[in-house]
Amino acid sequence: MKKIIIIIFAMAVIYGLSLHPYIDGGGDDAGYIILARSIVSGQGYTNIEFPQPTPHALYPPFFPLMLSALMVFFGENVLILKLIPLFSSLACVYVLWLIFKEDANKNYFWAIGLFALSPLTLIFGTEVLTEAPCILASYLALFFLIQYDKQRSLMNRYLFFSLLMMLAAFYIRTAGIVVFGAGFLFLLYRRRIKITLFISSVYAVCILPWIIRNISVGSIYAKVILRSDVMQADAGSLGISGLIQRVSHNLIVYSGKLMAEIFFYPYFDDVTKLHKFFVIKIILSVILSLLIFYGCLCRLKKGLRVIDFYFGLLIVMLILYPFSSTRHIWSIFPLLLLFFFEGIERALKTRGRVLICILVGIFLSASLYADIKHIHKVQINPYSAEEQDYLAAVEWVKENSPSESIIMCRKPRIAFFYSNRRAMFYPSTLDTKKTLKTVKDDGVDYVIFDTLGIKDAAFGMWKADKFLKPLLRDYPEHFSLIHSIDDSGTAVYKVKKDQL
């Protein structure tokens, strides 16, 4: 017990030092805060940042509701709002300890400690994002289900708490549905058929309102996921060959690239194909993946536990999902660490214990150094150069435009959050005629050409270059360059409405 208290205390100190009053440059946290603002202002669960406000159907409502409760008492104080993910991270580590200490694996403490002090956990625990609250709800659901399984009674309070946490996980983050799937399969495996049918019925009844509501407003998330290119609105459907290609691509990326990134975050984060250390990154990822896989196989011999079902289902979801990143795999990072250490111990026997101690020292040193660098960076400026240029363009529009102006840009939620001007995405289509029609129909006044993603332009991540540059090239008579951010490439264009 003393050890876990020390870890949580160390986390609290590091997290406290890394807190800052800014939102993340990704834009998701701005989206959650805007939704909370919409709720508090009595406008419902609405995209109030868009030129024509629409019902929001992407993020489930529980997290914005939690934020709105704080906003009622403390206003839109970003530091206060960050307390939800911060305390969620601390609580999650304690819950992991409760789950793992009953496991036969002796290395659970190292797995929990490295997860707790990982720079990724630090980031997700200090930004207004859903990852930390969602995995807290997920692991709580697993913990309560484990307690329920120890009881002989058909129904008890632990089952109720587990079901409640399963629902909380889903309503915080759609991917939280995986924990229900894990519980469903585990109860079937334990031959508790009646209770499996019961919780399935209750769960379905409780999530159906959200699904029906989204269908009624014309938003079906599955349609987007099943596009051949989710980042391009006019892309065709995925198809069987596309699905096979996606699965193979994700398997290669996760096992041959992202394992090194998450275990050694952030040191391999920017190591791409042309980097001199790319081969080392691949080799490390493959070794890590093989040991994790071997650790999983060794666990299967002991019988399946509910965390094994959770791990397996999340892996399936990850390889089917159109995006692959350390952000998506972070929720099972403690399990990856647990299985990795088990794989080493089983493969090397006694010598494995020595190697584990050495690796823990390496991982811990690398994590703490990265944590210190992160603290130093965020206290100076938490934004990248491209994000700073984008924010400068947003600030310029705020200072030089009427309050009713409409901005078309890459990150409209950030633009709205900082400028209080309605904003919208530029369409992710190569048809410039369609984009020009959108500019006209939505009454766009300003277009921000950004350099967000320019470092990964070779991988199609510089969206302004892909979707906006053709528009400005094909219809130069409709746009005038009115402001440039130094020589960065970020610029603000005014729409010539009289010529549309």
C-alpha positions, 0 to 999 in steps of 0.5 A: 500500500505504501508503494502505490501511495508513493507513486500517486504522490509522485504523479500529483507533484509532477502533474501539478508542476505541468498544469498550465491555463491553456488548451491543447493545440489539437482542438478536441479539448476546445470542443469539449469546453464549447459543448459545456459552454453550450449546455451552461448557456441553455443552448442544449448539446449543440455545435454553437461554434458553427455558422449554423449551430447543429446538434452535436453527435460526435462526442458522447455528453457525459464529459461535457456535462461534468465540465459544465457542472464545474463551469457553473461554479468556477466559470470557464477556468481551464485550470479548474476544468483540468482537475477532472482528467488529473484526478481521473489519472490518479484514481486510475492508477489506484484502481489498476493496483487493486486489479493487478495485485490479485494477478499472479504476475509479480511485475504488476508494480513495475507496470503500474509505476511506469504507466503512472509516470509515462509522459503520455499519462502526464499529457492525458492527465493534464489536458481537458480530454476524455482519455483519463476519465474513460479508462478510469470508468473502464478499469472500475467496471473491470474491478467491480466485475472481478469482485462480482465474479468472486460472489456466489449470488446471482446479483449483487451491488458489484454487478450494479456498479460494474454496469454503471461504470460500463455505461459511464465509459460509453457516455464519456467516449464511444470507444468505452463500449469495449469494456462492455464487450469484455464483460459480456464475453467474460460472463459468457466464459464463466457460463453466467448466461442469465446475468449476461442476458440481463446486463446486455438488455439493460446496457442496450436500453441505456445506450439506445437513446444516444444512438437513436438521437444521433441517427435522427439528426442525420449523423451516423459515426459508422458511415465515417469510419467505413469510408475508404479515406475518413479524412476526405468527405467524398471518398467511397466506402471501404469495401472488403479489400479496403478493410483487409488493407486497413487491418494489415496496415494497422497490424504493421504500424502497431507492431512495427512502429508504435510499440517503440513510440509508446514505450519510449515516448516521446523519443521515437515520436518524430522518427519517420522513414527518412530518419537515421534511427528508423531501423532501430525503431522498427527493431525495438517495436518488433522485439517489444511486440513479440515479447508482449505476444509471448506474455499473452500466450503464457497467460492463456495457459492460466485461464482467461481473466476479464482484463484479457478479454478487455485487452483482446477486444481493444486490439481488435478495435484498434486494427479496425479503426482508421487511425493508428496512434499512441493516443489510441493504444494508451488505454491498454499501456499498463496491460502492454507493460504487464504482458511485456514483463511476463514475456521476458520472465517466461522467456529468460527465467531467472535471468529475466528478473535481472533484465526486467530490473535493468529495463525498469531503470531505463524506462523510468529514467527516460520517462522522468527526463521526458516529464521534466522536459514537458514541464519546462516546455509547457511553462514557457509555451505549450504550443508548437511553432505551427500552432503558435502561427495558427493562433496568431492568425486567429488573434488577428481576425479577432482584432480586425473583424466584426463579431459576426464574422465567420472563419473557415479554417482547419481547427474551427473549435480553437478559432471560436474558443480564442476569437469568439467568431463562428468558425467552420471546417473547410470541406475535405474534398478535392472538388474546389467548386464544392468548396467555393459553394460552401464558402458562399452558402455559409457566408464565410468572411475569412479563410485561414491558410495554416501550416498545421501538419506541414512536417508530415506533408508527405503522409497527407497530413498538411490539410491546408495544402491538400484542400485549401491551396487548390481553392485559392489557386483555382479562384484567386479572384474571390480571395485577397491576402490581407495578413501573413504571419511573418514568413511562416506560410500561415496567412489570412484571406478575406473573401470578396463576397461581392464577386461570389 
